[in-house]
Amino acid sequence: MLLLMLEALGALLLLVFIVWWTMFSGRDRGEPAARDAASPPSERQNEKNE
């Protein structure tokens, strides 16, 4: 029974690690701000040029 619980805990930790890795591995500063995510790309480009 103990071995089964350890295996389940290991699988859960692996799942959490995979989710964390896929969420934050490709971004320099984590999730984008809500303002950046809500505006269309054309508006974000105009803000950078001004």
DSSP file (Angstrom, degrees, kcal/mol; ACC not computed):
  #  RESIDUE AA STRUCTURE BP1 BP2  ACC     N-H-->O    O-->H-N    N-H-->O    O-->H-N    TCO  KAPPA ALPHA  PHI   PSI    X-CA   Y-CA   Z-CA
    1    1 A M     >        0   0    0      0, 0.0     4,-2.0     0, 0.0     5,-0.2   0.000 360.0 360.0 360.0 -40.4    0.0    0.0    0.0
    2    2 A L  H  >  +     0   0    0      1,-0.2     4,-2.4     2,-0.2     5,-0.2   0.904 360.0  52.2 -62.8 -41.2    2.9    2.4    0.8
    3    3 A L  H  > S+     0   0    0      1,-0.2     4,-2.1     2,-0.2    -1,-0.2   0.883 107.8  51.8 -62.9 -38.5    4.5    1.7   -2.6
    4    4 A L  H  > S+     0   0    0      2,-0.2     4,-2.2     1,-0.2    -1,-0.2   0.898 110.2  48.5 -64.8 -41.2    1.2    2.5   -4.3
    5    5 A M  H  X S+     0   0    0     -4,-2.0     4,-2.4     2,-0.2    -2,-0.2   0.890 110.8  50.6 -67.4 -39.2    0.9    5.9   -2.4
    6    6 A L  H  X S+     0   0    0     -4,-2.4     4,-2.4     2,-0.2    -2,-0.2   0.887 110.3  49.9 -65.2 -38.4    4.5    6.8   -3.3
    7    7 A E  H  X S+     0   0    0     -4,-2.1     4,-2.2     2,-0.2    -2,-0.2   0.908 111.1  48.7 -65.9 -41.7    3.9    6.0   -6.9
    8    8 A A  H  X S+     0   0    0     -4,-2.2     4,-2.2     2,-0.2    -2,-0.2   0.898 111.6  49.8 -65.2 -40.2    0.7    8.2   -6.9
    9    9 A L  H  X S+     0   0    0     -4,-2.4     4,-2.6     2,-0.2    -2,-0.2   0.909 110.5  50.4 -64.2 -42.4    2.6   11.0   -5.2
   10   10 A G  H  X S+     0   0    0     -4,-2.4     4,-2.2     1,-0.2    -2,-0.2   0.899 110.4  49.3 -62.2 -41.3    5.4   10.8   -7.8
   11   11 A A  H  X S+     0   0    0     -4,-2.2     4,-2.2     2,-0.2    -1,-0.2   0.891 111.4  49.8 -65.5 -39.7    2.9   10.9  -10.6
   12   12 A L  H  X S+     0   0    0     -4,-2.2     4,-2.5     2,-0.2    -2,-0.2   0.923 111.0  48.5 -65.5 -44.4    1.2   13.9   -9.1
   13   13 A L  H  X S+     0   0    0     -4,-2.6     4,-2.4     1,-0.2    -2,-0.2   0.889 110.9  51.2 -63.3 -38.8    4.6   15.8   -8.7
   14   14 A L  H  X S+     0   0    0     -4,-2.2     4,-2.4     2,-0.2    -1,-0.2   0.907 109.9  49.7 -64.4 -41.7    5.5   14.9  -12.2
   15   15 A L  H  X S+     0   0    0     -4,-2.2     4,-2.3     2,-0.2    -2,-0.2   0.927 111.1  48.6 -62.3 -45.9    2.2   16.3  -13.5
   16   16 A V  H  X S+     0   0    0     -4,-2.5     4,-2.5     1,-0.2    -2,-0.2   0.910 111.8  50.1 -62.1 -42.1    2.6   19.5  -11.5
   17   17 A F  H  X S+     0   0    0     -4,-2.4     4,-2.7     2,-0.2    -2,-0.2   0.915 110.3  49.4 -63.1 -43.3    6.2   20.0  -12.8
   18   18 A I  H  X S+     0   0    0     -4,-2.4     4,-2.3     2,-0.2    -2,-0.2   0.912 112.4  47.6 -63.6 -42.9    5.1   19.4  -16.5
   19   19 A V  H  X S+     0   0    0     -4,-2.3     4,-1.6     2,-0.2    -2,-0.2   0.932 113.9  47.3 -64.0 -45.3    2.3   22.0  -16.1
   20   20 A W  H  X S+     0   0    0     -4,-2.5     4,-2.0     1,-0.2    -2,-0.2   0.921 112.3  50.1 -61.7 -43.9    4.6   24.5  -14.5
   21   21 A W  H  X S+     0   0    0     -4,-2.7     4,-1.8     1,-0.2    -1,-0.2   0.907 111.3  47.4 -62.9 -43.1    7.3   24.0  -17.1
   22   22 A T  H  < S+     0   0    0     -4,-2.3     4,-0.2     1,-0.2    -1,-0.2   0.789 113.0  50.0 -72.3 -25.6    4.9   24.4  -20.0
   23   23 A M  H  < S+     0   0    0     -4,-1.6    -1,-0.2    -5,-0.2    -2,-0.2   0.885 126.9  17.6 -77.5 -38.1    3.4   27.6  -18.6
   24   24 A F  H >< S+     0   0    0     -4,-2.0     3,-0.6    -5,-0.2     6,-0.2   0.407  95.3  91.3-120.7   2.4    6.6   29.5  -17.8
   25   25 A S  T 3< S+     0   0    0     -4,-1.8    -3,-0.1     1,-0.2    -1,-0.1   0.839  92.1  42.7 -73.2 -31.1    9.5   28.0  -19.7
   26   26 A G  T 3  S+     0   0    0     -4,-0.2     2,-0.4    -5,-0.2    -1,-0.2   0.398  98.2  83.3 -98.0   4.4    9.3   30.3  -22.8
   27   27 A R    <   -     0   0    0     -3,-0.6     3,-0.4     1,-0.1     4,-0.1  -0.898  61.2-151.5-115.9 137.4    8.6   33.6  -21.2
   28   28 A D  S    S+     0   0    0     -2,-0.4    -1,-0.1     1,-0.2     3,-0.1   0.897  98.8  20.3 -69.3 -40.5   11.2   36.0  -19.8
   29   29 A R  S    S-     0   0    0      1,-0.4    -1,-0.2     0, 0.0     2,-0.2   0.009 108.5-112.6-121.4  28.6    9.0   37.6  -17.2
   30   30 A G  S    S+     0   0    0     -3,-0.4    -1,-0.4    -6,-0.2    -2,-0.1  -0.491  77.7   8.1  80.1-147.9    6.2   35.0  -16.7
   31   31 A E  S    S-     0   0    0     -2,-0.2     3,-0.1     1,-0.1     2,-0.0  -0.373  82.8-108.9 -69.2 145.1    2.6   35.7  -17.8
   32   32 A P        -     0   0    0      0, 0.0    -1,-0.1     0, 0.0     5,-0.0  -0.364  43.3 -91.8 -69.3 156.3    1.9   38.9  -19.8
   33   33 A A     >  -     0   0    0      1,-0.1     4,-2.0    -2,-0.0     3,-0.2  -0.287  33.9-114.0 -64.7 154.7    0.0   41.7  -18.0
   34   34 A A  H  > S+     0   0    0      1,-0.2     4,-1.7     2,-0.2     5,-0.1   0.850 116.1  56.2 -61.6 -35.2   -3.7   41.7  -18.4
   35   35 A R  H  > S+     0   0    0      1,-0.2     4,-1.3     2,-0.2    -1,-0.2   0.904 108.6  46.6 -64.1 -41.6   -3.6   45.0  -20.4
   36   36 A D  H  4 S+     0   0    0     -3,-0.2    -2,-0.2     1,-0.2    -1,-0.2   0.873 112.8  49.0 -68.3 -36.9   -1.2   43.5  -23.0
   37   37 A A  H  < S+     0   0    0     -4,-2.0    -1,-0.2     1,-0.2    -2,-0.2   0.795 110.3  51.4 -73.9 -27.6   -3.2   40.3  -23.4
   38   38 A A  H  < S+     0   0    0     -4,-1.7    -1,-0.2    -5,-0.2    -2,-0.2   0.772  95.8  77.9 -83.3 -26.3   -6.5   42.2  -23.9
   39   39 A S  S  < S-     0   0    0     -4,-1.3     5,-0.0    -5,-0.1     0, 0.0  -0.587  87.8-107.7 -88.3 147.0   -5.4   44.5  -26.6
   40   40 A P    >>  -     0   0    0      0, 0.0     4,-1.6     0, 0.0     3,-0.6  -0.283  32.2-109.7 -65.0 156.1   -5.1   43.4  -30.2
   41   41 A P  H 3> S+     0   0    0      0, 0.0     4,-2.1     0, 0.0     5,-0.2   0.826 116.0  60.0 -58.6 -33.7   -1.5   43.1  -31.6
   42   42 A S  H 3> S+     0   0    0      1,-0.2     4,-1.8     2,-0.2     5,-0.1   0.885 105.5  47.9 -65.1 -37.0   -1.9   46.1  -33.9
   43   43 A E  H <> S+     0   0    0     -3,-0.6     4,-2.0     2,-0.2    -1,-0.2   0.885 109.9  52.2 -69.5 -37.9   -2.6   48.4  -30.9
   44   44 A R  H  X S+     0   0    0     -4,-1.6     4,-1.5     1,-0.2    -2,-0.2   0.883 109.0  50.7 -64.8 -37.5    0.4   47.0  -29.0
   45   45 A Q  H  X S+     0   0    0     -4,-2.1     4,-1.5     1,-0.2    -1,-0.2   0.903 109.0  51.2 -66.5 -40.6    2.6   47.7  -32.0
   46   46 A N  H  X S+     0   0    0     -4,-1.8     4,-1.0     1,-0.2    -2,-0.2   0.877 107.2  54.0 -64.7 -36.8    1.4   51.3  -32.1
   47   47 A E  H  < S+     0   0    0     -4,-2.0     3,-0.3     1,-0.2    -1,-0.2   0.875 107.6  50.3 -64.1 -37.4    2.1   51.8  -28.4
   48   48 A K  H  < S+     0   0    0     -4,-1.5    -1,-0.2     1,-0.2    -2,-0.2   0.826 108.5  52.5 -71.1 -31.5    5.7   50.6  -28.9
   49   49 A N  H  <        0   0    0     -4,-1.5    -1,-0.2     1,-0.2    -2,-0.2   0.705 360.0 360.0 -78.4 -20.1    6.3   53.0  -31.9
   50   50 A E     <        0   0    0     -4,-1.0    -1,-0.2    -3,-0.3    -2,-0.2   0.476 360.0 360.0 -83.6 360.0    5.1   56.1  -30.0
